[in-house]
């Protein structure tokens, strides 16, 4: 496979197209990710993502355009540009991303981590400003489609815990009801799998990776997903300071975002927390029940506070909400 790509990119050229291959992800029926380490010490690792049909071509085109958009507008912000697309194998080859994934900085909670979080917010805001000409033939993705995925992720829950299954369904129904009542905006290019491990940082650069799930959708989706991911990391490692961590991210993002988008992020965040309870908390973990309950309770609290905020104002649309006030709501279920 790599032999057909050895004509593009510095790491793909030359005499040594001999590699040790290891599996990064193996997902039958979905996609595979392979790592190629060259026997030539001067060549960096190469990652191969395998796709079905024309999916790989579409993703290659979109990610290439997004990388060029960031290069022209990002000032140290960017996304990992693919090296080459191999049509015969429906494979995209990527170089190794430079830096460290953001989630490895989160336990520190220091000023440098705060600066990284603000940069992540700035980069996500820039992504959501990208012109639709970059999106090509990307599919649209709706809130109802997200609900369907979350319900599938949690379909086993009623069998393990009927009460938790009922609570999860109530959260999903509440999220749908509240989201439909919120002011909407035009869909934008969204990452759709935005989390801390997909943002790689160096002292001078921030790079987003893994745009495979990117769609045309409500940009509030990415905001909600990232806030939920920060909650997951803090809960998983029993760290304090969640509200401050989320505030620093929003400080970078919210300056150019409509305030109503931050309100719409709440239902997306709640759904992502429920999905995490169904997919990311290991069933064999001794504290599975406690962790699942904390995540779902957090989702409940977010939606309750959103409802209370609307009831207090009695207005449509919702009032302007600062990033600090936005975060200070709904923090009861995760230790700060």
C-alpha positions as CSV (number, residue, x, y, z in Angstrom):
1,X,0.0,0.0,0.0
2,X,2.7,2.5,1.0
3,X,4.6,1.8,-2.2
4,X,2.0,3.7,-4.2
5,X,2.3,6.7,-1.9
6,X,6.1,6.9,-1.9
7,X,6.1,9.6,-4.5
8,X,4.5,12.2,-2.2
9,X,5.8,13.8,0.9
10,X,9.3,13.8,2.4
11,X,8.6,10.9,4.7
12,X,7.2,8.8,1.9
13,X,10.1,9.2,-0.6
14,X,13.4,7.5,-1.0
15,X,14.9,4.1,-1.0
16,X,13.5,2.9,2.3
17,X,9.8,1.9,1.8
18,X,10.3,-0.8,4.4
19,X,8.1,-0.5,7.5
20,X,7.1,-2.2,10.7
21,X,3.3,-2.1,10.9
22,X,1.3,-1.9,14.1
23,X,-2.5,-1.4,14.6
24,X,-3.7,1.8,16.3
25,X,-7.3,1.0,15.8
26,X,-9.1,-2.0,14.5
27,X,-12.8,-1.7,14.1
28,X,-14.4,-4.3,11.8
29,X,-17.1,-2.8,9.7
30,X,-16.0,0.7,10.4
31,X,-12.4,1.9,9.9
32,X,-8.9,0.9,10.7
33,X,-5.8,3.0,11.6
34,X,-2.3,1.6,11.1
35,X,1.0,2.9,12.1
36,X,4.1,2.5,9.8
37,X,7.5,2.9,11.4
38,X,10.3,3.1,8.8
39,X,13.4,1.1,9.2
40,X,15.2,4.3,8.1
41,X,16.0,6.2,11.2
42,X,15.5,9.6,9.5
43,X,11.9,8.9,8.5
44,X,9.1,9.8,10.9
45,X,6.1,7.4,11.4
46,X,3.3,7.4,9.0
47,X,-0.4,6.7,9.8
48,X,-2.8,5.0,7.4
49,X,-6.5,5.4,7.7
50,X,-8.6,2.9,5.7
51,X,-12.1,3.8,4.4
52,X,-14.9,2.3,2.4
53,X,-15.8,3.5,-1.1
54,X,-15.4,7.2,-1.7
55,X,-15.5,8.2,1.9
56,X,-11.7,8.5,2.1
57,X,-11.6,10.8,-1.0
58,X,-14.2,13.1,0.5
59,X,-12.5,13.3,3.9
60,X,-9.1,13.9,2.2
61,X,-10.5,16.8,0.2
62,X,-12.2,18.4,3.2
63,X,-9.3,18.1,5.6
64,X,-6.9,19.4,3.0
65,X,-9.0,22.5,2.4
66,X,-9.4,23.0,6.2
67,X,-5.7,22.7,6.7
68,X,-5.1,25.3,4.0
69,X,-7.8,27.6,5.6
70,X,-6.0,27.4,9.0
71,X,-2.6,28.0,7.4
72,X,-4.0,31.2,5.8
73,X,-5.9,32.5,8.8
74,X,-4.8,30.6,11.9
75,X,-1.5,32.2,13.1
76,X,-0.2,29.1,14.8
77,X,-3.5,27.3,14.8
78,X,-4.1,24.5,12.4
79,X,-5.2,21.0,11.6
80,X,-3.1,18.0,10.5
81,X,-2.8,18.0,6.7
82,X,-3.0,14.6,5.1
83,X,0.0,13.6,3.0
84,X,-1.6,11.7,0.2
85,X,-4.8,9.8,-0.7
86,X,-4.3,6.4,-2.3
87,X,-7.5,5.7,-4.3
88,X,-6.8,2.0,-5.1
89,X,-6.8,1.2,-1.4
90,X,-9.2,4.0,-0.2
91,X,-6.5,5.0,2.3
92,X,-5.3,8.4,3.6
93,X,-1.7,8.7,4.8
94,X,-1.0,11.2,7.6
95,X,2.3,12.3,9.0
96,X,3.0,12.2,12.8
97,X,1.3,15.1,14.6
98,X,3.8,17.2,16.5
99,X,3.4,18.0,20.2
100,X,1.4,16.6,23.1
101,X,-2.3,15.9,23.3
102,X,-4.1,18.4,25.4
103,X,-5.6,15.9,27.8
104,X,-2.1,15.2,29.2
105,X,-1.8,18.8,30.4
106,X,-5.2,18.8,32.2
107,X,-4.0,17.3,35.5
108,X,-1.5,20.1,35.9
109,X,-4.1,22.9,35.9
110,X,-1.4,25.5,35.6
111,X,-1.2,28.8,33.7
112,X,0.3,27.1,30.6
113,X,-2.6,24.6,30.5
114,X,-5.0,27.6,30.7
115,X,-3.3,29.2,27.8
116,X,-3.5,26.0,25.8
117,X,-7.3,25.8,26.6
118,X,-7.8,29.4,25.4
119,X,-6.0,28.6,22.2
120,X,-8.2,25.5,21.7
121,X,-11.2,27.8,22.0
122,X,-9.8,30.3,19.5
123,X,-9.0,27.5,17.0
124,X,-12.5,26.0,17.3
125,X,-14.1,29.4,16.8
126,X,-12.0,29.9,13.7
127,X,-13.1,26.5,12.4
128,X,-16.7,27.4,12.8
129,X,-16.1,30.6,10.8
130,X,-14.8,28.6,7.8
131,X,-16.7,29.2,4.6
132,X,-19.0,26.5,3.4
133,X,-17.0,26.2,0.2
134,X,-14.6,24.1,2.3
135,X,-17.2,21.5,3.2
136,X,-17.6,20.0,-0.3
137,X,-20.2,17.1,0.0
138,X,-20.2,16.8,3.7
139,X,-23.3,15.2,5.2
140,X,-25.6,17.2,7.5
141,X,-26.0,16.1,11.1
142,X,-29.0,17.0,13.2
143,X,-29.8,16.9,16.9
144,X,-32.2,14.1,16.3
145,X,-29.4,12.1,14.6
146,X,-27.3,12.7,17.7
147,X,-30.1,11.4,19.9
148,X,-30.3,8.2,17.8
149,X,-26.6,7.6,18.3
150,X,-26.8,8.2,22.1
151,X,-29.8,5.9,22.4
152,X,-27.9,3.2,20.6
153,X,-24.8,3.7,22.8
154,X,-27.0,3.2,25.9
155,X,-29.4,0.5,24.7
156,X,-28.0,-2.0,27.2
157,X,-28.5,0.3,30.2
158,X,-32.1,-0.7,31.1
159,X,-31.1,-4.4,31.4
160,X,-28.3,-3.5,33.8
161,X,-30.0,-0.8,35.7
162,X,-33.7,-0.2,35.0
163,X,-33.8,3.0,37.0
164,X,-30.7,4.4,35.2
165,X,-32.2,3.4,31.9
166,X,-35.3,5.4,32.7
167,X,-33.3,8.4,33.9
168,X,-31.2,8.4,30.7
169,X,-34.4,8.3,28.6
170,X,-35.8,11.2,30.6
171,X,-32.6,13.2,30.0
172,X,-32.7,12.5,26.3
173,X,-36.4,13.6,26.1
174,X,-35.7,16.7,28.1
175,X,-32.7,17.6,25.9
176,X,-34.8,17.3,22.8
177,X,-37.6,19.4,24.3
178,X,-35.3,22.2,25.4
179,X,-33.2,22.2,22.2
180,X,-36.2,22.6,20.0
181,X,-37.2,25.7,21.9
182,X,-33.9,27.5,21.6
183,X,-33.0,30.0,18.8
184,X,-31.1,28.3,16.0
185,X,-28.5,29.3,13.5
186,X,-27.2,28.2,10.1
187,X,-25.2,24.9,10.2
188,X,-21.4,25.2,10.0
189,X,-18.4,23.0,9.5
190,X,-18.1,21.0,12.7
191,X,-15.5,18.5,13.9
192,X,-18.2,16.3,15.5
193,X,-15.7,14.4,17.6
194,X,-14.0,17.3,19.3
195,X,-12.2,16.3,22.5
196,X,-9.0,17.0,24.3
197,X,-7.0,14.1,22.7
198,X,-7.7,15.6,19.3
199,X,-5.9,18.8,20.1
200,X,-2.1,18.6,20.0
201,X,-0.1,21.4,21.4
202,X,3.5,22.7,21.2
203,X,4.9,25.9,22.6
204,X,4.1,27.7,19.4
205,X,1.5,25.7,17.6
206,X,-1.9,24.0,18.2
207,X,-3.0,21.3,15.8
208,X,-6.4,19.6,15.5
209,X,-6.5,16.0,14.3
210,X,-9.1,13.4,13.3
211,X,-11.7,15.1,11.1
212,X,-13.3,11.8,10.0
213,X,-16.6,12.6,11.7
214,X,-16.8,16.2,10.4
215,X,-20.2,17.3,9.2
216,X,-22.4,20.3,8.5
217,X,-24.1,20.8,11.9
218,X,-24.9,23.2,14.7
219,X,-21.5,24.6,15.9
220,X,-22.8,24.3,19.4
221,X,-22.3,20.5,19.0
222,X,-18.5,20.9,19.2
223,X,-18.7,23.3,22.2
224,X,-20.9,20.9,24.1
225,X,-18.8,17.9,23.2
226,X,-15.6,19.5,24.4
227,X,-17.2,20.7,27.7
228,X,-18.4,17.2,28.3
229,X,-15.0,15.8,27.6
230,X,-13.4,18.1,30.1
231,X,-16.0,16.9,32.6
232,X,-15.1,13.3,31.8
233,X,-11.4,13.8,32.3
234,X,-11.8,15.6,35.6
235,X,-14.2,13.0,36.9
236,X,-12.1,10.1,35.7
237,X,-9.0,11.3,37.5
238,X,-10.9,12.9,40.4
239,X,-9.4,16.3,39.8
240,X,-10.7,19.6,41.0
241,X,-11.0,22.8,39.1
242,X,-13.4,21.8,36.4
243,X,-15.2,25.1,36.2
244,X,-11.9,27.0,35.8
245,X,-10.8,24.6,33.1
246,X,-14.0,25.1,31.2
247,X,-13.9,28.9,31.7
248,X,-10.5,29.1,30.1
249,X,-11.7,27.2,27.0
250,X,-14.7,29.4,26.7
251,X,-12.7,32.6,27.2
252,X,-10.9,31.7,23.9
253,X,-14.1,30.6,22.1
254,X,-16.9,32.9,23.3
255,X,-15.5,36.3,22.2
256,X,-16.6,35.7,18.7
257,X,-19.5,33.3,19.2
258,X,-23.2,34.3,19.5
259,X,-24.3,34.0,23.1
260,X,-27.3,31.8,22.0
261,X,-24.8,29.3,20.7
262,X,-23.5,28.8,24.2
263,X,-27.0,28.1,25.5
264,X,-27.6,25.6,22.7
265,X,-24.3,23.9,23.7
266,X,-26.0,22.7,27.0
267,X,-28.3,20.1,25.4
268,X,-25.5,18.8,23.2
269,X,-23.3,18.6,26.3
270,X,-25.9,16.7,28.2
271,X,-26.3,14.2,25.4
272,X,-22.5,13.7,25.2
273,X,-22.3,13.1,28.9
274,X,-25.0,10.4,28.6
275,X,-23.1,8.9,25.6
276,X,-19.9,8.8,27.7
277,X,-21.8,7.0,30.5
278,X,-22.8,4.4,27.9
279,X,-19.5,4.1,26.0
280,X,-16.5,5.4,27.9
281,X,-17.1,4.2,31.4
282,X,-15.8,0.5,31.4
283,X,-18.4,-2.0,32.5
284,X,-15.8,-4.0,34.4
285,X,-14.8,-0.9,36.5
286,X,-15.6,-1.3,40.2
287,X,-17.0,2.2,40.3
288,X,-19.0,1.8,37.1
289,X,-22.4,2.5,38.8
290,X,-21.0,5.6,40.7
291,X,-19.3,7.1,37.6
292,X,-22.3,6.5,35.4
293,X,-24.6,8.1,37.9
294,X,-22.3,11.2,38.3
295,X,-22.2,11.7,34.5
296,X,-26.0,11.3,34.1
297,X,-26.7,13.5,37.1
298,X,-24.4,16.2,35.6
299,X,-26.5,16.0,32.4
300,X,-29.7,16.3,34.4
301,X,-28.4,19.4,36.2
302,X,-27.3,21.1,33.0
303,X,-30.8,20.8,31.6
304,X,-32.5,21.8,34.8
305,X,-30.4,25.0,35.0
306,X,-31.0,25.8,31.4
307,X,-34.8,25.4,32.0
308,X,-34.6,27.6,35.1
309,X,-32.7,30.2,33.3
310,X,-35.4,30.4,30.7
311,X,-38.1,30.5,33.3
312,X,-36.5,33.3,35.2
313,X,-36.3,35.6,32.2
314,X,-39.6,34.4,30.5
315,X,-38.2,35.6,27.2
316,X,-37.1,34.3,23.9
317,X,-34.3,34.3,23.0
318,X,-32.3,33.6,26.2
319,X,-30.5,36.5,27.7
320,X,-26.8,37.1,27.0
321,X,-24.7,34.8,29.2
322,X,-21.1,35.3,30.0
323,X,-18.7,32.4,29.8
324,X,-18.3,32.5,33.6
325,X,-22.0,32.5,34.3
326,X,-22.5,29.8,31.7
327,X,-20.0,27.5,33.5
328,X,-21.1,28.4,37.1
329,X,-24.5,26.8,36.3
330,X,-24.7,23.0,36.6
331,X,-21.6,22.3,38.6
332,X,-23.2,20.5,41.5
333,X,-22.6,16.9,40.4
334,X,-18.9,17.1,39.7
335,X,-16.4,18.0,42.4
336,X,-14.8,21.4,41.7
